[in-house]
């Protein structure tokens, strides 16, 4: 028997089931913890690449720029 046949032959069961779904849905909605303005931390990535003895220009050219392009 298909679900549609059952729903047509037993309308009381169908109505009670729909009412139960609505009641449980409203109950869940009222108990749902929501916040109008939640705390959101922006994603931040820090990368440290040691390059002993190199000047800032060399580090930028040989390390930082290739990492930014990757």
N, C-alpha and C positions, 0 to 999 in steps of 0.2 A: 504494500500500500504506500503510495506516495505521500509526502508531507502535505501537499495541497489537497489530496483527497481526504486525509484525516482532518485538516483544518475546516474543510467544507462540511464534513459529516458531523463534526463535534465543535460547533462554534463556541460553546461555553468554555471548553478547555482552552481554545485559542484566545479568547478574550481574557481569561484569568492569567494565562501565560504572559500576554502582552502587558497587562496591568502589573504583574509581578516584576517584569523587566523594567518598567518605568519606575516603580517604587524603589527597586534596588539601584537603578541608575541615579535617581535623585538623592538617595542616601549616600551613595559614593561621591556624588558631586558636592554635597554639603560637607563631607568629611575630608575632602581633598585639600591638602595644605598648599596654598598658593601665596605668592608674594607679588605685590604690584611692581616693586622695584627690587629685584633680587640682586645680591652682591655677585658681580661678575668680574673675575680676574682676567685681564687680557693676557694672551699667551706671550711670554717673553723667553727668548733663548739667549744665553750667554755662552760664547765660545772663547776659550783661552788657548792660544797657540804659542808656546815658548819658542823664541828664535834668538838665542843668546848671541850677542855681539853684532846684531843687525840694527841699522838705523830705522827710524819710523818710515822713511820713504821706501826702503827695501822691503820692509814687512808689508806695507800697503801694496806694493807692486807684485811681490812674489807670493804673498799668502792671502791677504784680504780680498783682492780683486778676483783671483781664481775661485775663492770660496763663495763670493757673491754671485759669480756666473754659474756655479754648479747647481 
